[in-house]
Amino acid sequence: MTNRLAKAQSLYLRKHAENPIDWWDWCDEALEKAQQENKPIFLSIGYSSCHWCTVMEGEAFSDRAIAQYMNANFLPIKVDREERPDIDSIYMQALQMMTGQGGWPLNIFLTPGDRIPFYGGTYFSVEPRYGRPGFLQVLQSIRRFYDTEKAKLANFKEEILGTLQQAAILPGTDELENELHVIGAETCARILSSKSGGPSFPMIPYAEMALRGSRFNVGLANDAKNACRQRGYDLALGGIYDHVAGGFHRYTVDPTWTVPHFEKMLYDNGQIIEYLVDLWTAGIKEPAFQRAIEGTVAWLQREMTSPQGYFYAAQDADSFTSPAAQEPEEGSFYVWTYGELSEILTPEELAEMQQQFTVTSGGNFEGKNVLQRTQLGKLSDSLETALRKLFAVRYGAAPEEIKTFPPARNNEEAKTGNWPGRIPAVTDPKMIVAWNSLTISGLAKAASLFGRAEYLELATGAANFILENQWVDGRLYRVNYEGTAAVLAQSEDYALLIKALLDLHACDRANGSWLIHAIAVQSEFDDFLWSLQLGGYYNTANDASDDLIVRERSYGDNATPAANGVAIGNLVRLTLLTENLEYLDRAEEGLKAFSAIMNQAPQACPSLFAALDWYHNQTLVRTKKDQIEILSNQYLPTAEFNLATELPGDVVGLVCQGLKCKAPARSQEMLIDQLEKSQIRSVSNP
């Protein structure tokens, strides 16, 4: 028997449809019912490819004793964080206040009516374990506290709500220090270089800001470039990259970048493509970077692009080893026993693979091998042949024979599909505007750098789908489920879509519509999410925030860049491209709104420092098409280019800094010299 989540569009919610828990989605009816019945809300937040979310669904949420108590004493609500990052952000912040840590599944208890959190955690086991109570004991204790400790509950609620409200205000300043972005870059470089015994995440917003700082030639510039180079090596060589079929996993569980948490998230892959392109343009032209970009684009084309042109959201970490298996196993689609490798490869191929990859008889993951490269450079033709053999075993055919590989949309499809190779992980087929936009940006930059028209075509297909399908009654919507737009767009959707449109404009200037679309989306963004009182952009629109206990303006970078940092950088870019100074005024106001937090906690907000870099070093180059093609493939992170139809005499180009231009450049050497100095003028003051 299924519960009401069986009718949900979200794959994550539908995964809980057969739980005995009487789940609700986040809606007015559920919130009102909790208040009417005086039941605390049990809010559980996760996402479809989350491993521990899947584990808890199969354990605690499938336990009948737990469900019976839950249904009688709580109002249980499930939220897909990928649909509602605004809800997730608020309650994740609350959980971190309570426990000092966070993660998913995010399980938190709210008082009915006012929805204020008073207890929370992440994974709860069914039975008592490691000195911690079982989930049923937790539920009983929570309900007893709610019923009998009214004074303590009221005091705790007041403290939590006050802290959340104070954090949402973020007092700004009237000053923008001229070299604050250098401090931000050095902070990012230190974070990138730090060693720990824990997991290894891509942390692309930090890597991008550290790379920006490497051009200033002050302080930790050399250390920053080395840290950025090493992060590129870790990504392109490590087990986090799928060396057989392309695409990056979410993170590795170890500091050596060997064993990944195997889910593949669209947002990581778009960002990593862009970062590897930036490393290449910054002069770090490692063949492994190009191979990783090519493989990731091939994976996007083969497995992650819908027939309509948009990109799917994610692929699970777990997959079934056989149709008869009761539960999927983590990483089974991707790893290899030594016996399998010995059977598939010739002795010579296996020997060479052992020289170039971490392959042993004992394996490096539960007796199996995750492939991790041990050397830089171009792989030999024989190794590429060996990897193609592994691809054929996994997918049932050679790479050139598989143009598209259909997604398994749920466990049933995965187990019953007629797969010619291994049973694939489940793919979440929803379209998310923000994540598609990150991928469009990466593809546009790779298309420009490597001259690959098919990359641009892939990016254009996704952008056109969004422009043609995600507006309902004049408003942008965040997700799309097989042709149906859902959930009003949030700040990251607007900010990252505008950036993607500007990146397409930079790659495809012949199509003047990209800039026109960016301007139109920016106008809607300003109308519905800009804070007139505080500056910066709210996470949610002014007419879509009634169900939130606070209205946040996110500034902190996590796996994805913070919306406000990206948005303010966009405003500077639009200033350069349109010469409309209202954009620059708004960018300045936004930076001042977050200046205090940039001074106090530079480790939290690399994207805001990137925006400050744009603000201080903004450069517009007016030149001819051939010069744009040459210059746009150099690392010039705060430059925009406009095609100059008429330049006098022997003038090659004109470099402008904000409201003033330098002397006309009469040679390519002079143009490049002016441009490079303009990119660091806030530090060197040329």
N, C-alpha and C positions, 0 to 999 in steps of 0.2 A: 504494500500500500504506500502510495506516495503522499508527500505533504504539498503545501501550496507552492513550493519552489519549483515544482515540476513544470510550471508555466512560465518560469523566468526566462529571459533572453540570455542572461549571463551563464556561461559554461560553469563558472565557479559555483554559482548558486544552484544550478541544476545538479551538480555533483553531490549535493546534500538533499536531493529530493526524496531519497528513500530512507533517510534517517527517521527514527521514531520521534524525534524532537519536532514540535509543532512550530517550525520556523516561519517567520515573516520576513519580507524584505523591508527596507527602510521606507516607510510611507506614513502619511498622516493617520491612517486608520490604525496602524500598529501603535504609534505613539499615543494616540488618544485612548486606545484600549488599555495600555499599561497604566495610564493615569486613572481611568475609571475603575480598574480592578485593584489599584494600589499594589502593582507588582513591579519590583525592580526590573529594569531592562538588562538582559544579558546580550551584549553586543559583541559579535564575533566577526572580525574583518580578516580577509585573506585574498588570495588570487589563485587562478586555476592551476598554474604551474608550480605552486609552492609545495615543496616536499612535505614539510611538517604539517601544513594544512591538510594534505591528503591523509597523512598518518592519523591525525586527530579525527578526521571524518570517519575513518574506518574503525577507530577505537572508541573514544569517549562519546562521540556523537551518535554512534550506532548501538550504544549500550542501553538496554531497555530500562534498567533501574535508574540510571542517570536521566534518561528522557522523561520517565514518569515524574520524578521529582522536579525536573526543570519545568515541565509543562504546568505543574500545579502551583509553582511558587515564583516563576519568572516569566517575563515576556521575551522570548528569544528572537533576536533579529540577526540576519546575515547580511553583510555588505561586501560587495566586490570592490576592493580598493582601487582597481583600475577604472571602474565606473565613477567612483566618488572619492577622488583623492583628497577633497576638502574635508570630508568626515574623517578619513583615515589620519590626516595631518593633525587635527585637533586632538583626537583621542590617543594617538601615538605620543604626542607631546605630554599629555596627561599621564600616560603609563610611564614615560621616562622620568617624570617628576616623582611618581610614587615609588618606582623600583630602581631607578638609575640605569635601566636598559630597556630595549624594545626589540621588536621583531614580529614575524608573522608565523602562525596566526596571532592576531592581536585580539585578546579576549578581555573584555572590560565590562564592569557593572555600573549602570547608571540609575540615578533616582528617577522615578516616573514624573512626568510633567515638565520638569526643568532640564532633564537629560544631563545632569552633572555627574561625572565619574567619581566613584568612591573606592573602588578596588579593581585590580587588574593583573594580568599576567600574559604569558604567551602559550606555550604548549603545556597542557595539563594531562597527566597520564590517568588511566582508569584506576589503577591500583596505587597505594602508597609506594613511593620509590625514592631512594637517596635522601631519606629523612624528610621528604615532603609528602603531604597528605594526598590521597586520591581525589579525583575530581568531585565525586559525590560528597565527600567530607568537606571540600571547599564550598560547594553550593550550600550545604547545610549551615556551615559557619557564617557565610555571607547573609543568608536569610535571617538567621538568629540575630546577627549584628543589626541588620536593617530594622527588625521588629523591636529590639530591646534597648538599643544604644542611640536614642534619638538625639541627645545633646552632642555626643561625640560625632555623630553623622553630620549634624548641622554645622559644627565647627570645621570638620574636615572639608565639607562641601564649600564653605565660605573661603577657606584657604586655597583650595584647588581652583575655584572659579576666579578668585582675585588674581592668582598667579597667571592664569591663562589670559585674562583680560589685560593685565599689565604687559604681558609679552606681546599682545596684539597691538599695543599702542606704539611702541618703539619710538621714543623721542628722537627727533633729528637735530641737526645743527645747521648753521648758516654758512659754514666753512667747508671747503673741499681742499684738503691738503694736496699740494701739487705733485708730490712723489709718494702718496699713499698707495698707489697701485704697485709701486716697486716693493713696498712692504708686503703687500698681498702676494706678489709673485714669489718672493723669498719664503714666505710662510708656506705656500703651496709646494715649493721645491723641497723644503724640509720634511713636510708630510709625505711627499712622494718617495723620499729617500729613506724614511724611517723603517727600521726593521722590527718585526714582531713575530711571535710564534703563532699568530692566529691566521685567519683566512686572508686571501689576497683578492682585492676587488679592483676592477679597472680604474675607477676614480677619475674618469675622463675630465670633468670640469676642473679638477686640480691639476691634471697633467697639461691641459690647454693653457691655464693661467701661468703655470711654471714655464711653459714654452714661450709665452709672450715675454716673460721677464728675462729670458735668456738673451734677448737682443739688446738689452740696455747696457751691457758691459760694465755694470757696477755691482758691488756687493757679491751676491752668490750667483752671478750670471753663469759662470762656467759650471758650477755645481748644478744649477737648474737644467742646463742643457744635457749634462751627463745623466741626471735623474730622468729626464724626458726620454732620452735615447734608451736607457735601460728599461723604462716602462714599455716602450715600443718592442724591445727584444722579448720581454716577458710575455707580452700579448701574442706576438707573432710566432714565437717558438714554443710557448708553454702548452700544457695540457688544457688550458682554457680555450684554446683554438682547436677546432675539429679539423685535423690535418688530412683526413680522408675525404670529407665532403663539404668543408667550409662552414663558416659561422662560428660565433663565439658563445661559449657558455657564460653563465651569469658571474661566477667567481670560482676560485679554487679554495679548497678547504685547508690548504697548507701555505706556508710562506715561500715555498719553492716553485709555485705556479704549476704544480704537477697534476693533482687530482681535482677535477672540477666538481662543483655542484652542477649537474648536467643540464638543467633547463637552459634553453636559449630564448633570450628576451629580445624583441625587436629593438627596444630603445638602446640596449648596449651596442648592438651591431651597427646601427646608424652612426652613433657617436665614435665608435672605434674606427670605422672607415674614414671619417673626417679627420680624426687625430693622426692616423697613419699617413694620410695625404699631407697634413701640415708638417709632420716630421720630414717627409720627402722634400717638400718645398723649402724647408729650413736647412736643407743640405745633407740630411741623413738618409741617403739613398740606398737602403738595405734591400736586397732582392726578396728577403723573406716578407717585407712589408707589402710589396707588390703582389706576391703570391697570396698573402692573407686577404688582401682586398679583392683580388680576382676570385678566390674561392668563396668569399662571403657573398659577393654579388651573384655568383652562380647558385649558391644556396638560396638566396632571396628569390631569384628567378624560378628555380625548380620547385621550392617547397613553401614559399611564404607570399607569393603573389596570387591574388584572387583573379578569376577570369575578368572581373570588372576593373582591375588595375591597382587596387589598393593592397597594402601589406597586412598579413595576419599578425596577431599580437605576440604569440609565444608558443613554444613547444615544451612539453613536460620534461622533467628529469627522469621520470620512471617509464618503463615500458615492459610489456609482457614477453617472457621468453618463449611461450608457446600458447596456442589457443586454449589449452586446458589449464593454464596457470590461474590460480585464484586471485593473486595480487601481482601488480607490476613490480619490477625490481629497478632500483636506481641505476641508471647508466647502462643497462643491458644492451641498448641499441648501439652503443659507441665503443665498448671495450672488447678486448681480445685475449683469449687464453693463449699461452705459448704453443699449445698443441694446435689450435686453430691456425696460428701464424705459420707453423711448420708445415701444415697440410696445404695451405693456400699458396705459399711462396716457395720458390726454388731455394735450395741451400745458399746459393750466392746472394739472392735477394734478401733472405733472412739475415745473413751475416752483415750485409751492408746496412740493413735497417738497425741492427744492434749497434753499429758504429755511429749512426746518426740520430737514433731515437732511444728513449729509455725503455728498452725491451729486455726482459729477463724471464727465466723459467718460472720464477716465483711471482712475477708481476708486481705492480705497485698499488693495486686497488682490489682488495678482497680476492687475491690470487689471480687477477687478470691485469692486463696491460692497458693503461691510458698512454697514448702516444704523445711524447714530448720531445721536441728536437733538442739536441745538445750542441749544435754548431750553427753559426750564421752562414749566409751565402745562398747560392742557388742549389737546389736539389738536383742530383744527377738524373738523367733520363731513365736509368734503371730503377731508381727509387720512385720516380713518378709512376713508372709502370707497376711497381709493387703496390703503391697506394691505390692505383686504379683497380687492381685485383681485389683489394679489400673493399673498395666502393661497390664493386659488382656483387660481392657476397652480401653486403649489407642491403643493397637496393634491388638485387636480382638482375641487374644489367649494367653495362658500362656507362660512364657519365654522358657520352655523346648520344646514347640511345634513349636517355630520359630527359625530355624537355620540361615536363611537368610531373611532379609526384604528388598525387592527391592527398589531402590531409585526412588523418583519422580524427574525427571531430569529437569522439567520446570513447570510453573504454570498450563499449560494445562494437563500434566500428573497427577499433583496433584489433579486437579478438576474432572478429568474423570476416574481416576483409581478406581478399585473395591476394596477399602480399607475395611477390615473387622472391623476396629476400627475408630479412628479419622483420618482425612486427615493429612498426615505428611507434614513437611516442605520440601521444595525443597532441594535436595542434588546436590552440584557441583561435578560432577564425574571426573574431571581432576586429573591427577597424577602430583604432584610436587615433584621433587627429594629431595629438602631440607626438606620439611615437612614430607615426608615418612621416611627420614633418622632420624629425631628427634623421630619418633614413633618407628622405629627399635631399636634405642638405649634404649628407655624406656622399650620396650618389652624384649630385651636381658637381661637387668639388673634385671627385675622382674622374668624372667625365671630362672636366676641363683640363686636369693635369695630364691624363693619359690619352686624351683624344678619343675616347670610347663613346661613340654615338649611342650604343645600346644601353649604356649607363644612364645617359640623359633621357632616353626613351622610357626607361623604367621609372625614373623620377617624375617625368612629365605625366605618365599614366596615373600615378598615385595623386599628384597634385590636381590634375583635372577631375579625378573622382571626387575629391574633397570639395572643390569649387562648384561642382555640378550637383552634389547630392547632400551636402551637410548643412545647407541653409533651409530652415523651416520657418515660414512667416517672418522672414527677414532676420533670423538669428542663427548664429553658428551653433551646431550641436557637436558633442565630443565623440560619440561612438556611433558605429553603424553595425547592425546585425542583419546580414544578408539582405541589404537593400533598405532597411529601416533605420533612420537616424533616431538617436535616443540620447538623453541627458544633455542639458544645456552646457555649452563649452565653458571651460574654466581658464584661468589666466595662462596656464602652461600651453593650452591648445592655441590660444591667440598668439602668444609670444613666439612659440616655435614655428607656427604656420607662417607668420610674417617673416621670420628669419629664413625659412625654407624658400619663400617666394623671392626674397632678396638674393639668396644664393642662386636660384634659378635664373634670375635676371643677370647676375654676374657671369653665368655660364652661357646664357642664351640671349644676348642683348638684341638679337634680331627680332625676338618676340617681345614687343613692348608691353604686352598685357601683364607680364609678371609684376612689374612695378605698379601698374594701375591696380591690380588686385591687392597688392601689399598695402597700398594707401587706403583702399576701401576697408580692408580688415582692420587696419589700425584705427580708423575712425570709429568702427563699432566697438572695438576694444576700449577706446577712450570713453565712449558714451556710457558703457555699462559697468566697467570695472575700475576706472580711475578713482582714487580717493581725493576728493576736493579738500577735505580737512587735513589729511595727513601726508598726502603725496604717495606715489607708488600705486601699484595695482592690487586690488583685493583678489583673493583666490576665486571667488564666485561673484556672479553678477548681482547688482542691487535688487533685482526682483527674483532671486533664487537663493536667498540666504536665511529665510525665516526659520528653517529647521536647524540652524546652527547656533550653538551657545556663544560663540565668538566669531567674528569675521576677520580672518587672518590675511596678512599680506606676506606671503612666503618669500624669504630671502636666502634661506639656507640650501646649499647644494647637497644632494644625496647621490643616488645612482644616476639621476638626471639633473640637468642644470636648473637652478631656481628661475622661476618665471620672471621675477622683477629684474634680475641681472640681464637676462636675454632681452627683455622688453626695452630696457634703457639703452642697451647697445643698438637695438633696432632703431630707436628714435634718432640717435646720432647718425646712423647710416642713411635714414630717410632725409635728414637735414642736408647731407652732402648731395644726395641724388636729386632732391627737389628744390633746394635752396629756400625751403620754408623754415624760418627760424622759430616758429612755434614749436616744432618738434624739439629743437635744442633747448628751449626754455623748459619744456616738460621733462627732458632728460636731466637737466640740472636740478629741477625740483625733486625728481625721483632720487637722485644721488644724495641730495641733502637729507631726504627723509630717512635714508639708511646709513648716513655717515657715522652716527654714533656706534652702531653695531659693527661697522667696518673697522673702527678704531679699537673697539673693545674685544672683538672676537674675529680677527681676520681669518682664522682657520675655518670659519663657518660659511664663508660666502665668496668663493673664488669668482663666480659669475658676475657679482657686483664689481669686483676689481677689474674684470675684463671690460665691463661697461665704463668704468672710470678711465681705463686706458683708451678706449674709443673717444671719450670726452676730451681728454687732455691731448691726444695725439692724432685727432681726426685729420685725414688728408684726402683731398680730392685731386685726381689727376685727369686733366683734359688732354687727350692725345688721339692719335689715329689708331685704326683697328689693328694694324700689325704690331704696334707698340703695346697695345692692351694685351694681345695674345702672348707676348713675351713676358710682360711685367706681372700679369695675373697669376703666373705659375711660379712666382717667387714668394717667399714668406713675408708678406706685408699685411699684418693682422689688423691695422687700423686705416687701410686705404680703400677707397672706392674709385671707380673709373667711369668717366663719361666720354662718349665718342665725340670728338671734335670734328665737325664737318669742314670748318675753315680755320686754318692756322696761317698766320702771316709768314711769308718768305721762307726762311730756313728754320723756322721754329719747329721743334720736334714735339714739344708738349708744355703744359703749364701745370705747375704744382701749387695747389692752394691749401692754406692752413686756416680753417675756420673762415673768417671774414677777410683774409688777406692772401694775396698770391705772391709767390716768389718771382724773380726775374724769369722771363721766358727761356726755356732750355733749348739750346741750339745744337745739341748733340745728344745721342743716346746716353753717353757717359755722364753728361751734365744732368740729364733727367733722372737717371738712377741715383746719382749722388744726392740730388735735392730730395728725392723721394725717401731714401734711406735715412737721411738726417731728419726729415720731417717726422718720421715714425718714432723718433726717440727724443724729440725736442723738449718734452716735459722734464727730461732728466739731464740732457746735455746742454740745453738752451743755446742752440747754434746761432 
